[in-house]
Amino acid sequence: MRAGRRLIDHPAMTRLPQPPPRLHQADLATRVRELKAAGREQQAVHLVIGETGMTQGEAQTFVQAL
């Protein structure tokens, strides 16, 4: 990192297990609606925060609007 290179490019990183490739994943709004329908609104809020960087209040407003 000090040399200005990204950590992910370090040779040791290639030995780590890689996550499986994401196949077609529904858009954020669809996933939020599914969580809300399952009664998991708080998890939907956390999903929005994690994927968008919204604040807690912004994410709650987004989830409630769907």
trRosetta pair geometry for C-beta under 8 A, 3 or more apart (Angstrom, degrees):
i j d omega theta_ij theta_ji phi_ij phi_ji
1 4 7.8 71 179 -57 35 13
1 5 7.0 -103 -89 65 29 62
1 6 7.9 30 -103 -134 71 21
1 7 6.0 -7 -68 -63 100 90
5 9 5.5 -104 172 69 105 127
5 10 7.3 120 118 -66 122 75
6 9 4.8 90 70 0 88 105
7 10 5.7 -29 -168 -7 48 117
7 13 6.8 122 146 -63 69 139
8 13 5.5 -180 -154 159 40 168
9 13 7.2 64 47 41 8 139
10 13 4.9 100 67 -10 81 105
11 14 5.9 -43 -165 15 47 113
12 15 6.0 -51 -169 24 48 112
12 16 7.8 57 140 -29 67 94
13 16 5.7 -38 -164 11 50 117
22 25 5.2 -34 173 -26 118 123
25 31 7.8 4 167 -61 93 128
26 30 3.9 -101 166 90 122 133
26 31 5.3 152 88 -52 110 82
26 34 7.6 90 78 -14 158 135
27 30 5.1 93 58 9 72 104
27 31 7.2 -145 97 -4 36 91
28 31 5.8 -61 -149 39 31 108
28 32 6.2 31 155 -20 68 107
28 47 7.4 169 -151 137 88 107
28 48 6.8 98 179 -106 121 72
28 51 5.7 -172 -108 103 126 153
28 52 7.4 72 -145 -49 165 109
29 32 5.7 -54 -146 36 31 112
29 33 6.4 33 154 -20 64 104
29 66 6.0 -179 -156 -115 87 135
30 33 5.7 -52 -149 34 31 112
30 34 6.5 32 152 -20 63 105
31 34 5.6 -52 -150 34 34 113
31 35 6.5 34 152 -18 65 103
31 44 7.8 168 123 -126 75 84
31 47 6.4 -131 121 160 120 154
32 35 5.7 -54 -150 36 33 110
32 36 6.3 33 153 -18 66 106
32 44 4.5 93 -145 -160 74 112
32 47 6.5 -166 -87 82 79 130
32 48 6.3 39 -93 -60 128 105
32 62 7.5 -78 -148 129 167 97
32 63 5.7 -138 -170 -118 124 78
32 66 5.5 94 108 46 120 166
33 36 5.7 -54 -147 37 32 112
33 37 6.2 33 154 -21 65 106
33 66 5.4 -119 -77 151 84 126
34 37 5.7 -53 -147 35 30 112
34 38 6.5 21 155 -12 63 109
35 38 5.8 -65 -150 43 31 106
35 40 4.4 -87 -172 81 84 102
35 41 6.9 137 128 -89 97 29
35 43 5.4 -136 -161 88 133 101
35 44 3.8 168 92 -71 136 98
35 47 6.7 176 -25 5 161 145
36 39 7.7 51 -179 -67 32 17
36 40 7.3 -104 -74 60 23 59
36 41 5.4 51 -113 -92 73 78
36 44 5.5 6 -53 -43 78 163
36 63 6.7 162 -73 -177 119 94
36 66 6.7 175 -5 92 155 109
40 43 4.2 -20 161 35 106 121
40 44 6.2 124 109 -27 77 88
41 44 5.3 -52 -151 32 37 117
41 45 6.6 41 151 -22 66 99
41 63 6.1 121 -163 152 85 136
42 45 5.5 -47 -154 30 37 114
42 46 6.7 34 149 -15 65 103
43 46 5.5 -52 -148 38 38 111
43 47 6.3 45 149 -25 66 102
44 47 5.5 -49 -149 31 33 116
44 48 6.6 33 152 -18 64 103
44 63 4.8 122 117 -130 116 128
45 48 5.8 -55 -153 35 32 110
45 49 6.5 32 151 -18 65 105
45 56 7.1 40 168 -152 122 67
45 59 4.8 106 -160 128 75 115
45 60 5.5 10 -119 -81 125 65
45 63 5.2 -75 -78 -20 72 153
46 49 5.6 -51 -146 36 35 113
46 50 6.2 34 156 -19 66 109
46 59 7.8 93 -61 151 19 154
47 50 5.9 -60 -148 39 27 110
47 51 6.2 6 162 -4 65 114
48 51 6.3 -68 -141 46 25 98
48 52 5.7 -19 176 19 66 120
48 54 5.8 -24 140 40 98 129
48 59 4.0 153 94 -144 122 102
48 62 5.5 163 -157 82 156 136
48 63 6.1 -132 -15 -56 147 97
49 52 6.9 -78 -127 53 15 83
49 53 7.2 53 -172 -111 52 11
49 54 5.7 -102 -105 64 56 78
49 55 7.7 -11 -117 173 100 9
49 56 6.7 2 -88 -89 133 52
49 59 4.8 -47 -58 -64 80 159
52 59 7.3 161 58 -93 122 96
54 58 3.9 -129 -175 95 110 120
54 59 4.4 144 94 -58 124 82
54 62 6.6 7 156 -8 179 139
55 58 4.6 93 50 9 78 104
55 59 6.8 -147 89 -6 38 89
56 59 6.0 -61 -148 39 26 109
56 60 6.3 26 155 -20 64 107
57 60 5.7 -54 -146 34 30 111
57 61 6.4 30 155 -18 64 105
58 61 5.8 -56 -152 36 31 111
58 62 6.4 33 151 -20 65 106
59 62 5.5 -52 -148 35 34 115
59 63 6.3 32 155 -18 67 105
60 63 5.8 -54 -144 38 31 109
60 64 6.1 27 158 -16 65 110
61 64 5.9 -58 -144 41 28 108
61 65 6.2 30 156 -25 63 110
62 65 5.9 -60 -151 32 26 112
62 66 7.1 24 154 -22 61 103
63 66 6.2 -58 -160 25 33 109
